[in-house]
Amino acid sequence: MLHALALGGRIGHRRHPQTGKIVAVDCFTREGFVLADCTTGVFRRLKRRRLIASQGGQPYRISRDGLAAVRPQLDQR
């Protein structure tokens, strides 16, 4: 999932109207496709490790720490 974010993807989220907690996430690639392996558990893990961040209520994107954590893959060099 981090590789898709490093290539320009984003994570859209939906909040519970009363509590304000994030209840659902969707990971979109740069082309607009939805990744199936994006779950709230993975989202929380990435957020806890500060690999993704949101600024000003915008969708979550990869942070500088996240870019440093991503290893290059053969199709992304």
N, C-alpha and C positions, 0 to 999 in steps of 0.2 A: 504494500500500500504506500509506503514511503517513496518508492520509485515513481509511482504515478503522481504523487504530490510534487516530487522534485522536478518532474517534467512539465509542471504547470497546472496540476490538478487542484481540486478544492474539496472541502468537506462541508456540505450543507447540513444544518441541524434544525430540529424542531424542539421547542420547549413546552413543558406542561403549562397550561394557562394560569393555574393557581399557584403552583410552587415555583415555577421558573426553572426547574431542573431540565436538563437535556434528556429527552426520552427516545429520540430516534435520530439516526445519522445516515447520510447518503454520501458516498465518495464518488466524485465525478472526475473523469480524466479531462485532459485539455481539449479533446475532441467532443466531449459531452456524453460519453458512455458512462454507465453506472457500474462500479465494481461490486461484485456479489459478496466478497469476503469482508466488507466493511460493517462491523458490528459495534454496538455501544461499548462492549468490553475492550475491543481493540482501540477504539477512540479514547476511552479513559486511560488506557495504558500509555498511549502516545502523548496525551495531554499531561499526565503525571510526570513523565520523563522530560517534558518541555520540548518535545520534538515537533509539535505543532502549536500554532498560536493564532488568535483572532484579534484584530484591531478594529475598534470602533463598531462592533456589531456585525462586521463582515464575516463571510465564510472562513472557516479555519484553513490555513495554509501552512506549508512547511516552514520551520524556523531555521535560523542559522545553525543551531545545534543539530537539528534534523538533517540539514544538508551535509554536515560533517559526519553524521552517523551512517549515511547511505554509502554503500560500496558500489562501485561501477559494475554494471553487467555488460555482457558482450554486445547486446543490441543497443546499448545506450552510450557507447564510447564515441 
